[in-house]
């Protein structure tokens, strides 16, 4: 079989637009720039629930707009507050709570 001819390299374009420099944004602005993806949703929910800093023992995850809260909270009132606050965040379609209470005798 004859050898295939090498592919021709594309011609250089002198009219190509310049590449934009990378811009660093604060976390809240970055979440807005990312858009409605799961990472941005986690950032917005974290900012709403914990004022931007994750709470010890509570994890926020998202998939397709569904937020899952996992971890341990003080009581059922705290669990309800987390769920209600997460539901208020733009882009959240639903909230699943896998939170457990540390209150003696309380069931989640």
C-alpha positions as CSV (number, residue, x, y, z in Angstrom):
1,X,0.0,0.0,0.0
2,X,1.3,3.5,-0.8
3,X,2.0,5.7,2.2
4,X,-0.6,8.4,2.9
5,X,0.4,11.9,2.2
6,X,1.0,14.0,5.3
7,X,-1.8,16.3,6.2
8,X,-1.1,19.9,5.2
9,X,-0.6,22.3,8.0
10,X,-3.3,25.0,8.2
11,X,-2.1,28.4,6.9
12,X,-1.2,30.9,9.5
13,X,-3.8,33.5,10.1
14,X,-2.6,37.1,10.5
15,X,-6.1,38.2,11.2
16,X,-6.7,36.1,14.3
17,X,-8.1,38.1,17.2
18,X,-5.7,38.7,20.2
19,X,-6.2,36.3,23.1
20,X,-7.8,37.9,26.1
21,X,-5.8,38.0,29.4
22,X,-7.0,35.8,32.3
23,X,-9.0,37.8,34.9
24,X,-9.2,36.8,38.5
25,X,-12.5,37.3,40.2
26,X,-13.7,37.1,43.8
27,X,-15.6,33.8,44.6
28,X,-19.1,35.3,44.2
29,X,-18.3,36.9,40.9
30,X,-16.6,33.8,39.7
31,X,-19.7,31.8,40.5
32,X,-21.8,34.2,38.4
33,X,-19.3,34.0,35.6
34,X,-19.4,30.1,35.6
35,X,-23.1,30.3,35.2
36,X,-25.6,27.7,36.3
37,X,-23.3,24.7,36.5
38,X,-23.1,22.4,39.6
39,X,-19.8,24.0,40.8
40,X,-21.4,27.5,40.7
41,X,-24.5,26.2,42.4
42,X,-22.4,24.7,45.3
43,X,-20.6,28.0,45.6
44,X,-23.8,30.0,45.8
45,X,-25.4,27.6,48.3
46,X,-22.2,27.6,50.4
47,X,-22.2,31.4,50.4
48,X,-25.9,31.5,51.4
49,X,-25.6,28.8,54.2
50,X,-22.2,29.6,55.7
51,X,-21.5,33.1,54.6
52,X,-18.9,31.8,52.2
53,X,-17.0,29.5,54.5
54,X,-18.1,25.8,54.8
55,X,-19.4,24.7,58.2
56,X,-17.6,22.0,60.0
57,X,-19.3,18.7,59.4
58,X,-21.7,19.8,56.7
59,X,-21.1,19.1,53.0
60,X,-22.9,20.7,50.0
61,X,-23.0,18.8,46.7
62,X,-25.0,19.4,43.5
63,X,-26.0,17.5,40.5
64,X,-28.3,18.8,37.8
65,X,-29.6,21.5,40.1
66,X,-30.4,19.1,42.9
67,X,-28.5,20.1,46.0
68,X,-27.6,17.5,48.6
69,X,-26.7,18.4,52.2
70,X,-24.8,15.9,54.2
71,X,-23.4,15.9,57.7
72,X,-24.3,16.5,61.3
73,X,-26.3,19.5,62.7
74,X,-27.3,20.4,66.2
75,X,-31.0,19.7,66.0
76,X,-34.0,19.4,63.7
77,X,-34.5,23.1,63.7
78,X,-31.0,23.7,62.3
79,X,-31.6,21.0,59.6
80,X,-34.8,22.7,58.6
81,X,-33.1,26.1,58.4
82,X,-30.3,24.7,56.2
83,X,-32.9,23.1,53.8
84,X,-35.0,26.3,53.6
85,X,-32.1,28.5,53.0
86,X,-30.7,26.2,50.3
87,X,-34.1,26.2,48.6
88,X,-33.9,30.0,48.3
89,X,-30.7,30.0,46.2
90,X,-31.1,30.8,42.5
91,X,-30.7,27.7,40.3
92,X,-31.7,25.2,43.0
93,X,-34.4,22.8,41.7
94,X,-34.6,20.6,44.8
95,X,-32.8,20.0,48.1
96,X,-32.1,16.5,49.5
97,X,-31.2,16.4,53.2
98,X,-28.9,13.7,54.4
99,X,-28.3,15.7,57.5
100,X,-28.4,14.0,60.9
101,X,-29.0,15.6,64.2
102,X,-26.6,15.3,67.1
103,X,-29.4,16.1,69.6
104,X,-29.8,13.0,71.9
105,X,-32.9,11.0,71.0
106,X,-33.6,13.0,67.8
107,X,-34.2,11.2,64.5
108,X,-33.6,12.9,61.2
